[in-house]
Amino acid sequence: MSQLLSSTQIRDLTLRNRLVVSPMCQYSAVHGVANDWHFAHLSRFALGGFGTVMVEATGVAPDGRITYGCLGLWDDAQIAPLAQIARFLKSQGAAAAIQIGHAGRKASTPLWWRGAFNETEAEKPLVGFESWQPVGPSPIAHMDHPDFQTPRELTLAEVQALPSKFAEALSRADRAGFDIVEIHGAHGYLISQFLSPVSNHRTDAYGGSRLNRMRLLLEIIEASRAVWPAGKPLFLRISVQDGLHGGWNVEDSQALAVEATARGVDVIDCSSGGFAGATIRPAPGYQVPLAKALKQTGARTMAVGLITTAEQAEAVLTSGAADLVALGRTALDQPNFPVHAARALGDSADFWPKQSGFAVRLRDAALAKAALG
Ligand SMILES: Cc1cc2nc3c(=O)[nH]c(=O)nc-3n(C[C@H](O)[C@H](O)[C@H](O)COP(=O)(O)O)c2cc1C
C-alpha cells in the first residue's frame, strides 16, 4: 500500500488519503457568498477521491477580501451555501476544509481571470462590484502598479481586534460543518505582511523584533484554538521564505513553527513568496525542501507546488519531507487524480463513488478480455 493513498488521523479526524486540494480563489462570489460555481468546482474533487478538499481564501472582513469576488465568513448569512458544500464533500468521504484569511494591503485588486477592472456599469451590480482602500501593518504598497493601492496603516486597536475577527469566522466555519480550518498566513497577505520586516515597519508591540512581528499571528492562533473544537485539526499556511533579501526566511519559519505547534496548530502548509521582487524560481517540487526544513522542528507539514504525478507525490511522503501533499493546478487539470494515482502506484485503494466506479471497472474488464482475444 502506498503512503499517498493510506489513511491518516489528525486529532479526531481520519483522512482517507494524504492528497489535499490546495485552496484556490475562484473570484466568483457576490458579496462574499458562495454559489453553484463553488459547489460544482469543489464537489468534483471529492468525487475524484481527494482525502481533503479545501475551500479558497475566505475573508474575515469585507476589506480582507483579495477581490470583491472572494468568499467571506464575516456574516451569518454566508454560512448556508458553505454548509451545503461541506455536507456534500463529507458525504463523499472527503474532509471538508476552508482557508480563512485577510488580504491586507493586497486587497481590492481585479479578479485574476479578468486581468483588470474592466466591468461595465451594467455588469457591476450583477457581479457585486466593490472597491475600497486596503489596510496593512504599514502604509507601504505591495508594488508600484495600479492594481495595488497604498494601504491605510491599521491602528493598534484595529490590530488587537483582528484575532477575534478570525475567531468569529472560525466559529462560523464550525457551524457550517467544516472539519479543518487553515489560517492563511502566506503569500504576502495580511499575516504575512506582519511577519516580514519588508512590509512591517511598525514601532508598537506588533513590529520590530521577530517575536513582535509574529505576535499578531500567534494571537490569531490562540483566539482560533479557543473557538475551534479540540477534536478538529487546525492548519496554518505560511510563506516559509518570502524570497527577499533581508526578508522572512526559513529559520524564521522554523521558530514560528515551534510557537504555532505549541499553540495547537496541527499542520504547517509550506508555501513561499507573495512579495513583489521575490527571487523564487518555480520548478517541479520546488517548495518540498521547505516542508522538510519545517518538519525538522517536529511539526507535521504539507508540501505544495508543482507536484504533478503520483510517483512524485509518493516520494514527497516517503522521503520524510511532509505528511500531506496538496495539489493546486494539477487538481484543476485532473480532478480524478487520486483514482488514477491508485492505478499508477499499483495500490488497491478505490476512491470511486459507487455510482461510477462499477462502470469504470466493467470498462477495464471488457478491455482486458478484448486484449486476450
Ligand atoms: C487559481 C488559483 C487560486 C489560488 N488561490 C489561493 C488561495 O485562495 N489561497 C492560497 O493559499 N493559495 C492560493 N493559490 C495557490 C495554490 O493553493 C497553490 O499553493 C499553488 O498554485 C501551487 O501549487 P500547484 O503548483 O499545485 O498549483 C491559488 C492558486 C491558483 C492557481
The ligand as an ORCA input file, in Angstrom:
! r2SCAN-3c Opt
* xyz 0 1
  C      -6.367     29.926     -9.405
  C      -5.548     29.865     -8.152
  C      -6.046     30.412     -6.982
  C      -5.313     30.332     -5.794
  N      -5.869     30.769     -4.622
  C      -5.232     30.540     -3.450
  C      -5.875     30.770     -2.213
  O      -7.063     31.096     -2.147
  N      -5.150     30.576     -1.085
  C      -3.847     30.129     -1.116
  O      -3.230     29.981     -0.067
  N      -3.250     29.842     -2.284
  C      -3.914     30.002     -3.434
  N      -3.337     29.605     -4.606
  C      -2.046     28.868     -4.566
  C      -2.320     27.363     -4.557
  O      -3.034     26.972     -3.398
  C      -1.013     26.555     -4.632
  O      -0.276     26.782     -3.458
  C      -0.165     26.945     -5.846
  O      -0.970     27.006     -7.016
  C       0.993     25.969     -6.063
  O       0.513     24.654     -6.225
  P       0.320     23.987     -7.707
  O       1.646     24.101     -8.420
  O      -0.081     22.576     -7.407
  O      -0.744     24.767     -8.415
  C      -4.033     29.718     -5.804
  C      -3.521     29.203     -6.999
  C      -4.277     29.240     -8.162
  C      -3.712     28.616     -9.415
*
